[in-house]
Structures are given as C-alpha cells and as structure tokens.
C-alpha cells in the first residue's frame, strides 16, 4: 500500500544517510590513525534520534566522534549528535521573548545572502524598558550586565523571526556590537557586554562564539543602559529564505499551526488542535472549541500530536460532550479558519498517538509530502458510526 511504501522508502533513505555520515567520519579518522587501529563498531542509531531531525550536517549539529579502547584492545568508534538549540534552551531554563517592535523608521533585521543583520535592541521586557541610566552612577556593572543579557535575548528573538522560528538554522554568531550608557570615566564596557556574549554561547554553543566591539556612549534611546546589535550566519535551504524548505514549508513548529492531538482527559478522542506555545523543547497543545482546562504541555517529540491528515478520517470531536462533525475535511477547515497545517517535517516523534485507546487503524497513518489528504473511514469506523446513529 502507499503508506507502507512510503515508510519503507523513508527507512531506506535514513539508512543511506546514516551510512554516508558514518563513512565520511571514518575517512576523516583514517587520516589520523593507522589502519590497524580502525577495527571498530558503530553504536546503534535509531532514525528518530539522528538524521531525520538533522538531514544536513552543520555547525550546531555536527555528529561527535568518540574513540575508546575495548577490552580486546580494539578501538571502538561511536557517533552521537550534538545538542539542538531547543535542548540548550530547556537545559538552561531560557525563554526567548517576543520580538520587540521597531521604535522608529527601520526594520528589525535584514537578510542578505546567508547573513542576518539584526538592528540594535535595547533591554525591553513586557513592552517597557527594564534598565535605564548610566553606568556606574545610576546602574551597577552587574545591573548593566543583566541589561546587556536582555538585549542579547531580544536580538535572538529577532533572528528567530528571521529564520521563521527555527533557531537551528543559525550556523554562527558572526559579530556583536554593544553600547553602554557610560559616565566619562567608566572603562569596563567589555564586562557589561559579556552579558550578551554569554547568552549567545549558552543558546548556540560553539557556534555562539563571535567577534565583538564594546563601546561607551554618552546616551542611548529612552535612556537605556545598553544596546546590542548583531550579525548571524544562517543556513538557507531554498529561495524562500532561512527556516523554509524547498517547497516553502516551515522547518520548525510554530504557534498557531494546526495539528491532530489526543485529548488526554478522555484518551479515546483524536481531534483538531492548535499549537499555542513553543518553549524550548516543550509544546502547549490546545483544542479547537474546547476550554483551556483541556490544554496540556508535552515534549516536542511526543507522539500524541501529529500532522493534519495522519488519522482523522471520521467523527472528529470539536466540542464536548457529544458534538461531532462528519467525515473530516482538513483542507476545508484550514481554509475556513485561515490557518495553516503543521507540515510533517517539523514533527520529531517516533511513535504515533501512544496514549490513544480508540479504534484507529494505525497501518493507514502516513507522512507524505501532501500534508492534507482526506482519507475514507475504515469499515470498523463506518460500523461504529452506523451503530451510533441507530441509537
């Protein structure tokens, strides 16, 4: 069947990519070690933990090669994948703020080639300037450091917007320029701008290391204590820009996207849901027509939410307790609600609806390029619906 062929093709492609990556690393090591030492074995890799989430090897995702001597005196070679930006954000407890609006006649960023030039950002939090005043007479070096850190987070928010929500497209922080509202005799501007530099490395790892200038100035907009601008190198996969694939589909999960999800209060309902928030590797799922009490947070690789068209074929419940629609037409629903489907490439789960207790036949689920595919109900579902109508 088409779904089975699709899965077999995906598995074959994953195996090919893993083999190619392993061969490339083996050739690199062969230049460093005698051939007699290269008697090794690769540690097992599952498709969901390696190349599907990272089809192109780049700075933030370079596989890490580890060589260790076994009890037999052989060298064993192991491959592991570096942390994603979402992993680092979750580990550090960092939340990227909403993008601040420009304060004058300019744009927040400009994309030229594979570079994103981000305009100067001041320490805005919740729509207001959090840190104002000169250093050190009105603000301490520690406060100014925190001000620069907040500026850095606002800069990251802008490059995230430039990459259509996918910070993994950042391959290098090229340069920061930091301005400190300083008294004439203050000379510790580098300590202050470390606040922005440190957060870049926390978020982007080695790719966050950058060139930098730290300047003292007489004043800054709105009396701000600091201001930071930046240049980023990003991966551009298509003419649609960073964060889009060759077909113009987003490469990262974003708030507002529509998905199918299991309602965990009932566990026998798969229905229309919306991604409400994405924080690091955590996603807030809300159900269209349901109250907020049914919302839940889950990991970004959780199988309880899936692309539209995965399983919903009939009797999609949109509001409790017994309000159903007929055979669900995702294409019409997306058009009527002026919303967009979450495309299959943004999903990271290796399981499909593990919490569901209903009668969906999972042999029919599929993730092919045409995301919205009206699918007929199974005979079991038709029988169930007929029995329900007869009652």
N, C-alpha and C positions, 0 to 999 in steps of 0.2 A: 504494500500500500504506500501511498505518497508519504504519510508521516513516518513509516518505518524506513523508507528510502532516505528521507531527509535526515533522520537520526544517524543512519549508517554513514551517510556522506559527511555529516558533521564530525562523527567519531574518526573517520578516516583522515579528515583534514587536521584534526587535533593531533593524531598520531604522527602525521607527516611533519607538522610544525615542531612538535617536541623533539623528533629525531633530528631535524635540521638544526635546532638550537643546540642540542647535545653535541652534534658533530662539530659545529663551529667552536664550541668551548673546548672540545677535545683537541682540535687542531691548534688552538691557542696554547694549551698546556704542553703539547708536543714540542713546541719551540723552546720550552723552559726545562723539560725533564728528559732524561734518557728514555728511549723507547721501552727498555726493560722494566721501567717503573710503572708504565701505563697499563697495568693489568687491574682493571677496576670494574666497578659495577655502579650503575646509577640507582639512586634511591627511587622508590616508586613515586610516580607523579599521577595525580588524578586530573582529568580535563578541567574540572571546575576550579582547581587550585592553581592552574598555570596559564597556558596560553589563551584560552577563550577570553579571559578578562584582560589579557595583555598581548594582543596579536602582534605588536611591533615592539622589539626590544629598544628601549630608550633610557635616558639618564635615570629617571626615578624608578624604573622597573628592571634594571639590569639584573639578570639572574646572578646570584652569588655562588662562586665555585669554592668548595671546601675539599681539601685533600687530607686524608688521615690514614695512618698505617694500621692494618688489621692484624689480628693475632697470627696470621700466616705470613706476615711480612710484606703483604701486598698493599699497594696504595689504592684506597677506595675513593672514588670521586662522587660527590653529591652536589645536586643543584637545588637551590632554594630561591624563592622570589622575594625581592625586597618589599618593604612596606609601601603601601599606597598612601596618598595624601590623606584619604579618609581614615586609614589606620592611625596615622600620626595625630590627626586632629582628635580622634577618640581617646587615644592614649594620653595626650596632654590636656584633655578637657577643654580644648579651644573651640569656640563657636565663631564662625565667620559672620560678621554683622551684615545687615542690609546695606546696599550700596548708597552712599550719600549722594544727594543731588548736587550738580554743579552750582556754585554760588554766584556765577557771573556768565559772561558770554563766551563759553568754551565747552568742549566735550570732555567727558571724564577719561577717555582713553582713545588712542588712535592705533589701528592695526596697519602695519606696513610690512609686507612680506611675512616673515616668521617672527617679527618683533611686535610687542605690545608696549607702547609708551603710555604710562599712566600719569595723569596730571597730579599736581600737588594735592595731598589730602591733609586736612587738619584734624585734631582729635575730637571728632564728632561722635557722640553716643546718644541714641534715642532722640535724634534730631536737634541736639544742642551741643555747644562747645563745652567739653568737660574740663579742660585745662586751659587757663588763661594766665597771663602775667609773665614778667621777666624772670630769668634765672641769673643769679640765685636770690635776688632781693625779694621776689614775690612767690617764687616756686623753688623748692629744693631740687637738687640734682636727681634725687630719687623720684620725685613727682614728675620731673621733666622726662626721665627715662620711661615712666609709665605713659606719659603723653605721647612719646615717640612710638611706643609699642602699639598704642591705639591707632596712631596714624598708619603704622605698618599693616594692622588688621584691615583698616579701611582700604588701603592700597590692594591688599589681597582680594578683598570683596570686588574691587573694580576689575582685576584681571580674571577673576572667576566669571564675572558677567561677560567679559570679552571672549572667554572660552566656552560660552554657552553653558556655564555651570559645571564644567569638567576641569577641576584643578590638576588632574593628572596629565593634562596637555602641556603644562608648564615644564619645559626641559631645563631651564636655567634662569635664575635671577641674575641678570646681567649687571645692573648698577642701581644703587640708591643714591639720592641726593637729599640730605637732611638739613633743615634750617632750624635754628634755635633762637628764640627771642631772648637776647642776652644783654646783660649790663656790659659796659665798655671794658671792664677788667676781667670778665669771665672768659676762661680759655679751655674749659672742659667739654666743649661741644661733642667730641668723639664719645665720651661716656654717655652722654644723653642719647645720641643717635644709635647707640648699641641696643636700645630698646626695640627699634625697628629691625636692626640686623639680626638680633637674637630670634625674633619671631619668624623671620624668613627661614632660618635654619631649622627651627622647630617644625615648621609646616612642610618644607620642601627637602629637608635632609641635606645631603651633599650638594644637590642642585641649588640649594639656597645660598651658597657662598657666592659673594658678589664683590665687585668693585664699588667704591663709595667715596662720597665727599660729605663732610660735616661742616656747616658754615654757621657763624654767628651773625645775626642781623639785628637791626635797630627795632623792628616791629614786624608783626605778621597779621594777616587778615583776622578781624574780630578779636584782636588781642591774644590770639592763640599762642601757646607756649612753644609749640613745634609744628613743623610741616614737613611732609616727606613725599617725594615723587620717585618713580622707578621705571626701569626698562626690563622687560621679561622676554626671554626666548620661548616660543611655544611651538608645539607640533601642529602643523597644518596638513590635514589629510586630503582636503578637497578644496574646490573653488568656493565652497560655502563658508570657509573660514575655520578657525580652531573650534573644536567642540562639535563638529558636524562630520558625518561620514560622506562617502562619495555620492550618496543619494539624498543628502541634505537632512538626514535623520540625526537627532541629538545623540551624543555618545555618553551622556550622564543622565541619571534620574533627576527630575526637577519637580518642584511643587506645581500643582495644577494638572499634572499628567493623569490620565485615566488608566485604571488597571482593573483586573478581576481579583477579588480577595475573599478569603474565608472569614466569615463573621465568627469570632472566637467565643461569643456568648452562646451561640447555638451549635456551631460546628457542623451543621448539615446544610449550610447555605453558602453558595459562592455567588457573589453579586457585584454590582458596579461600585467601584470605589475610586477615591481621588487621593493622590499623594499630597498631603497637607504641608509637611515639612521634611527637610532632609538635614540632619545634623551629624556630620562625620559619617559614620557607618550605620546610623540609626535613621529609620524612616517612620513618619507618623501617617497611618492609614485611616482615612475617614470614609464613611459610606454615604453615597448619594441618597438623600431622602431620610436618612436616619439621624438620630440625635448624637451629640458629641460623646455621650456616655458609652457608645459602641466603638469609639476610636481606640486604636492601640498602636504602641511603638513596637517596632521589630527591627531586626538586623537587616541590612541592605541585601544580604544573601539568603534571607528567609524565603522558603518556598510557598508561604501562604498568600503571596500576591504574585500575579503573573500577567503577561501581556494580554490585552483585549483579544478575544478570539481563541484563547487557549482551551477553554472548556465550556464556556457559556453558550448553550445552544437552545435551551428552553427553560421556561419558568424561572426567570431571573427575578428575585425578590428585591424590590426597591424600597419598600417601607413596611414596618411591622404592623400587625402580626401576620396578615394573610393577603397582602396586596401583591399580586403577580402581574407581570406582563406576559405576552405570548412568546413565540419563538424570537429570541432577542436579536435585534439587528444593530450591531455595534456601529456600522457606518452611519446609519441614520441618526443614532443617538449622539454621536460625536458632532455631526453637522448641526443638529438641533440645539445642542448646548454650546456650540462654538468652542469646543475643547479639542485637545489632541491626545492621541493614544501614546502610551509609553512604548517605544519600539523595542523589540526583542533584544537587540544588542546591549541595552542598559541593564538587563537583569543578570544577576550573578549567582542565582541559586542553582543547585544541582539536583534538587528534589522539586516535586510538583504537588502543592496542596497537601502536605503531610498531616495536617490537623483535620482534614475533611472526612466526614463519616457517611456521606451520601452515596449515590449510585452512579456517579460519573465514571465512564469507562476511559481510563487514562491512556489506553492504547491509541486513542484518537487525538491526543494533545499534540500540538506541533508548534514550532517556532520558525516559520519560513518567512521570506522577505516581505510578502504581502501580509501586513500585520492584521488587518481586519478581514476575516473570512467568515461570512455567515455559514454555519455548519448545521446540517439537519440533526434532529434529535435521534437518539438511539431507540431501538424498539422497546427497550425497557422503560425509557423515559416516556414514550408515547403511551405505553400501557399504564404507567403511573398517572399521567395526566388524564387519561380517559376514566380511570377509576375515581380520580378526584372529582371530575365533572359529573360523574354518575351519582356521586354522593350529594 
